[in-house]
Amino acid sequence: MRLSAYEKKLLWLLALVALIGTVLLGAEFLSMTTLVILMNQVPEYGLITIALMMTLIVSGLNLSVVSMTTLSGVLGGIVMEQFSNSGVASVIFGLMVMMIVGLASGAINGIVVSYLEVSPILTTLGTMLFYKGIALNITKGGAITSFHQSFTLIGSGTLAGIPVPFVIFIAVVIGVAYLLEHHEIGHQIYRIGKNPHSAVYSGIDVKKMVLLAYMAAGIITGIAAIVMTARYNSIRVDYGSSYLISGIVAVSLGGVELRGGRGTVKGVLIALLILTLLIRILNLLHVDSSLIDGIMGLILLGNVVINYRSKGES
């Protein structure tokens, strides 16, 4: 696996964060317990971040990724609840609904952004409120719970000792990395992000490719809904509320250009590990959650400033 110079710097930063955690908290910080915790914490946060990355690469943005995830989970959860007497069939119906809702909500975003040419920020801000409002109206602020045992195994089961959610996350990471780095669709997506006008003249159907990017993000949020709902054995509108900001910090730190056209799954994956380790350190040091949010904001601001200054000097 070939790493860029920036990704190698991120690996050094990951090692530094791990070293700081070990110094502050002792050798147990890098124990198997921490590894298991990481494998359980990263998947849903990581999936939402990868979905966000897909839209950023085409010079877009998706502020509705978390709302898409919770709406998919809520509708899928209701289906499983309604068909609970059907056993495993209820799970199959629920999984299908979550994937379809994720895909449909992504398609709505993509159509408005690409074909109606509305600003991605305004579009997804509107759909964020729309999707959240639907889910909130359905649940009345409460949780949907108690699903079939076979569904909860997705969130609590293991494969060869590895948590199933982490296996799902890695499978998505590999799939998206292949699509972006080795498939013509990925090459076209990067070209659109770098220069959409040039992409048009090179024969790329820009509107179609932007729609596909948003639809791919939607599918990933559907998968995130499955993981999130199964892991908690319940779903509420406020689940994952912090993942949007954390995801933006992760993609920025991971080397994704917020204006589009640049960034890799490898970089985002390393950034996710850095931030997850950092948050664990802060939690073990009993740092207040509001202060952790402030630290995330500083990381985002600092990274953006450094990137822009480095480009201005080059």
C-alpha positions as CSV (number, residue, x, y, z in Angstrom):
1,M,0.0,0.0,0.0
2,R,1.6,3.2,-1.2
3,L,1.3,6.2,1.1
4,S,1.7,9.9,0.2
5,A,4.0,12.2,2.1
6,Y,1.1,13.7,3.9
7,E,-0.3,10.2,4.9
8,K,3.1,9.3,6.3
9,K,3.0,12.5,8.4
10,L,-0.4,11.4,9.7
11,L,1.1,8.0,10.7
12,W,3.8,9.8,12.7
13,L,1.0,11.9,14.3
14,L,-0.9,8.8,15.2
15,A,2.2,7.3,16.8
16,L,2.7,10.6,18.8
17,V,-0.9,10.5,20.1
18,A,-0.4,6.9,21.1
19,L,2.8,7.8,22.9
20,I,1.2,10.7,24.7
21,G,-1.7,8.4,25.8
22,T,0.8,5.8,27.1
23,V,2.8,8.4,29.0
24,L,-0.3,10.0,30.6
25,L,-2.3,6.8,31.2
26,G,0.3,4.0,31.4
27,A,1.0,1.0,29.3
28,E,-2.6,-0.2,29.7
29,F,-3.7,2.5,27.3
30,L,-2.3,0.4,24.4
31,S,-3.8,-2.8,25.7
32,M,-6.2,-5.1,24.0
33,T,-9.1,-3.4,25.9
34,T,-8.3,-0.1,24.1
35,L,-8.1,-1.9,20.7
36,V,-11.5,-3.6,21.3
37,I,-13.0,-0.2,22.3
38,L,-11.6,1.4,19.2
39,M,-13.0,-1.3,16.9
40,N,-16.4,-0.8,18.5
41,Q,-16.3,3.0,18.4
42,V,-14.9,3.7,15.0
43,P,-17.4,2.0,12.6
44,E,-20.5,4.2,12.7
45,Y,-18.5,7.4,13.1
46,G,-16.2,6.2,10.3
47,L,-19.0,5.2,8.0
48,I,-20.6,8.6,8.3
49,T,-17.2,10.3,7.7
50,I,-16.7,8.2,4.6
51,A,-20.1,9.2,3.3
52,L,-19.2,12.9,4.0
53,M,-15.9,12.4,2.1
54,M,-17.7,11.1,-1.0
55,T,-19.6,14.4,-1.5
56,L,-16.7,16.6,-0.6
57,I,-14.5,15.1,-3.3
58,V,-17.0,16.4,-6.0
59,S,-16.9,19.9,-4.5
60,G,-20.1,19.2,-2.6
61,L,-21.0,18.9,1.0
62,N,-23.6,16.8,2.9
63,L,-24.7,18.3,6.2
64,S,-27.5,15.8,6.3
65,V,-25.4,12.6,6.7
66,V,-26.4,12.1,10.3
67,S,-30.1,12.9,9.7
68,M,-30.0,10.4,6.8
69,T,-28.6,7.8,9.1
70,T,-31.1,8.2,11.9
71,L,-34.0,8.4,9.5
72,S,-32.9,5.2,7.8
73,G,-32.6,3.6,11.2
74,V,-36.0,4.8,12.4
75,L,-37.9,3.6,9.3
76,G,-36.0,0.3,9.3
77,G,-36.6,-0.1,13.0
78,I,-40.4,0.5,12.6
79,V,-40.5,-2.1,9.9
80,M,-38.7,-4.6,12.1
81,E,-41.0,-3.7,15.0
82,Q,-44.2,-4.1,12.9
83,F,-43.1,-7.5,11.5
84,S,-41.6,-8.7,14.7
85,N,-43.7,-11.9,14.6
86,S,-42.0,-12.8,11.3
87,G,-38.7,-13.6,13.0
88,V,-35.6,-13.3,10.7
89,A,-37.8,-12.1,7.9
90,S,-38.4,-8.9,9.9
91,V,-34.7,-8.3,10.0
92,I,-34.4,-8.8,6.2
93,F,-37.2,-6.3,5.7
94,G,-35.6,-3.8,8.1
95,L,-32.2,-4.0,6.4
96,M,-33.7,-3.5,3.0
97,V,-35.6,-0.4,4.2
98,M,-32.5,1.1,5.8
99,M,-30.5,0.7,2.6
100,I,-33.4,2.0,0.4
101,V,-34.0,5.0,2.6
102,G,-30.3,5.8,2.6
103,L,-30.1,5.5,-1.1
104,A,-33.3,7.6,-1.7
105,S,-32.3,10.4,0.7
106,G,-28.9,10.6,-1.0
107,A,-30.6,10.6,-4.4
108,I,-32.8,13.6,-3.3
109,N,-29.7,15.5,-2.3
110,G,-27.9,14.6,-5.5
111,I,-30.8,15.6,-7.8
112,V,-31.2,19.0,-6.1
113,V,-27.5,19.7,-6.1
114,S,-26.6,18.4,-9.6
115,Y,-29.7,18.9,-11.7
116,L,-31.4,21.9,-10.0
117,E,-28.0,23.4,-9.3
118,V,-28.8,24.5,-5.8
119,S,-25.9,25.2,-3.4
120,P,-24.8,21.9,-1.6
121,I,-24.7,23.7,1.7
122,L,-28.3,25.1,1.4
123,T,-29.6,21.8,-0.1
124,T,-28.3,19.6,2.6
125,L,-29.0,22.0,5.4
126,G,-32.6,21.9,4.2
127,T,-32.7,18.1,3.9
128,M,-31.0,17.7,7.2
129,L,-33.9,19.5,8.9
130,F,-36.4,17.7,6.7
131,Y,-35.1,14.2,7.4
132,K,-34.7,14.9,11.1
133,G,-38.2,16.4,11.2
134,I,-39.7,13.2,9.7
135,A,-37.8,11.0,12.1
136,L,-38.8,13.2,15.1
137,N,-42.4,13.2,14.1
138,I,-42.5,9.4,13.8
139,T,-40.7,8.7,17.1
140,K,-42.0,11.8,19.1
141,G,-38.5,12.0,20.5
142,G,-38.5,8.5,21.9
143,A,-36.6,5.4,21.0
144,I,-37.5,2.4,18.9
145,T,-36.2,-0.7,20.6
146,S,-36.3,-4.5,21.0
147,F,-35.4,-6.1,17.7
148,H,-34.9,-9.7,16.7
149,Q,-31.8,-11.4,18.2
150,S,-30.3,-12.0,14.8
151,F,-30.3,-8.3,14.1
152,T,-28.6,-7.4,17.4
153,L,-25.8,-9.9,16.4
154,I,-24.8,-7.4,13.7
155,G,-23.9,-4.9,16.5
156,S,-22.6,-7.3,19.2
157,G,-21.3,-10.3,17.3
158,T,-17.8,-11.1,16.2
159,L,-16.0,-12.8,13.3
160,A,-12.7,-14.5,14.2
161,G,-12.7,-12.3,17.3
162,I,-13.2,-9.1,15.4
163,P,-16.5,-7.1,16.1
164,V,-18.9,-7.4,13.2
165,P,-19.4,-3.6,12.9
166,F,-15.7,-3.2,12.4
167,V,-15.7,-5.9,9.7
168,I,-18.5,-4.1,7.9
169,F,-16.6,-0.8,8.2
170,I,-13.4,-2.2,6.7
171,A,-15.4,-3.8,3.9
172,V,-16.9,-0.4,3.0
173,V,-13.4,1.3,3.3
174,I,-12.0,-1.3,0.9
175,G,-14.9,-0.9,-1.5
176,V,-14.8,2.9,-1.5
177,A,-11.0,3.0,-1.8
178,Y,-11.2,0.7,-4.9
179,L,-13.9,2.8,-6.4
180,L,-12.1,6.1,-6.0
181,E,-8.5,5.0,-6.8
182,H,-8.9,2.2,-9.3
183,H,-12.2,2.6,-11.1
184,E,-13.1,5.1,-13.9
185,I,-16.0,6.4,-11.8
186,G,-13.6,7.4,-9.1
187,H,-11.2,9.1,-11.6
188,Q,-14.1,11.1,-13.0
189,I,-15.3,12.1,-9.5
190,Y,-11.8,13.5,-8.7
191,R,-11.7,15.4,-12.0
192,I,-15.0,17.0,-11.3
193,G,-13.8,18.1,-7.9
194,K,-10.6,19.6,-9.3
195,N,-12.3,21.5,-12.1
196,P,-16.0,20.8,-13.1
197,H,-15.8,23.0,-16.2
198,S,-12.8,21.2,-17.5
199,A,-14.5,17.9,-16.7
200,V,-17.5,18.9,-18.9
201,Y,-15.1,19.6,-21.8
202,S,-13.4,16.2,-21.4
203,G,-16.7,14.5,-22.0
204,I,-17.7,13.6,-18.4
205,D,-21.4,13.7,-17.5
206,V,-20.9,16.0,-14.5
207,K,-24.5,16.0,-13.3
208,K,-24.8,12.2,-13.4
209,M,-21.5,11.7,-11.6
210,V,-22.3,14.2,-8.8
211,L,-25.7,12.4,-8.4
212,L,-23.8,9.1,-8.2
213,A,-21.5,10.5,-5.5
214,Y,-24.5,11.6,-3.4
215,M,-26.2,8.3,-3.9
216,A,-23.1,6.4,-2.9
217,A,-23.0,8.5,0.3
218,G,-26.6,7.6,0.9
219,I,-25.9,3.9,0.6
220,I,-23.1,4.3,3.1
221,T,-25.4,6.1,5.6
222,G,-27.9,3.2,5.2
223,I,-25.1,0.9,6.3
224,A,-24.2,3.2,9.1
225,A,-27.9,3.1,10.2
226,I,-27.7,-0.7,10.3
227,V,-24.5,-0.7,12.4
228,M,-25.8,2.1,14.8
229,T,-29.2,0.6,15.3
230,A,-27.8,-2.9,15.9
231,R,-25.0,-1.8,18.2
232,Y,-27.4,0.1,20.5
233,N,-30.3,-2.3,19.9
234,S,-32.4,0.9,19.5
235,I,-32.6,4.0,17.5
236,R,-33.3,7.7,18.4
237,V,-33.2,10.9,16.4
238,D,-30.4,12.2,18.5
239,Y,-28.1,9.2,18.1
240,G,-24.8,10.3,16.4
241,S,-25.5,14.0,16.8
242,S,-21.8,14.8,17.3
243,Y,-20.7,12.8,14.2
244,L,-21.2,15.6,11.7
245,I,-18.6,17.9,13.2
246,S,-16.3,15.1,14.1
247,G,-16.6,13.8,10.5
248,I,-15.7,17.2,9.1
249,V,-12.7,17.4,11.4
250,A,-11.6,13.8,10.3
251,V,-11.9,14.5,6.5
252,S,-10.1,17.8,6.9
253,L,-7.3,16.2,8.9
254,G,-7.2,13.2,6.6
255,G,-6.2,15.4,3.6
256,V,-9.6,15.8,1.9
257,E,-9.7,19.2,0.2
258,L,-12.9,20.9,1.4
259,R,-13.2,22.5,-2.1
260,G,-13.0,19.1,-3.8
261,G,-10.8,17.1,-6.0
262,R,-8.3,15.8,-3.4
263,G,-8.2,13.2,-0.6
264,T,-7.9,9.5,0.0
265,V,-9.7,6.9,2.1
266,K,-6.3,5.9,3.6
267,G,-5.7,9.5,4.9
268,V,-9.2,9.7,6.3
269,L,-8.8,6.2,8.0
270,I,-5.6,7.3,9.7
271,A,-7.2,10.6,10.8
272,L,-10.2,8.6,12.2
273,L,-7.8,6.6,14.3
274,I,-5.9,9.7,15.5
275,L,-9.1,11.4,16.6
276,T,-10.6,8.3,18.2
277,L,-7.5,7.8,20.2
278,L,-7.4,11.5,21.2
279,I,-11.0,11.5,22.3
280,R,-10.4,8.3,24.4
281,I,-7.4,10.0,26.0
282,L,-9.5,13.1,26.9
283,N,-12.4,10.9,28.2
284,L,-10.0,8.9,30.4
285,L,-8.6,12.2,31.7
286,H,-12.2,13.2,32.5
287,V,-12.2,16.2,30.2
288,D,-15.6,17.8,29.9
289,S,-17.4,16.8,26.7
290,S,-18.1,20.5,25.8
291,L,-14.3,21.2,26.0
292,I,-13.7,18.1,23.8
293,D,-16.0,19.7,21.2
294,G,-13.9,22.9,21.5
295,I,-10.7,21.0,20.9
296,M,-12.2,19.4,17.8
297,G,-13.1,22.8,16.5
298,L,-9.5,24.0,17.1
299,I,-8.1,21.0,15.3
300,L,-10.3,21.8,12.3
301,L,-9.5,25.5,12.3
302,G,-5.8,24.9,12.7
303,N,-5.7,22.3,10.0
304,V,-7.5,24.5,7.5
305,V,-5.3,27.5,8.3
306,I,-2.1,25.4,7.8
307,N,-3.3,24.0,4.5
308,Y,-4.3,27.3,3.1
309,R,-1.0,28.9,4.2
310,S,1.0,26.1,2.7
311,K,-0.8,26.5,-0.6
312,G,-0.3,30.2,-0.6
313,E,3.5,29.8,-0.1
314,S,3.9,27.1,-2.8
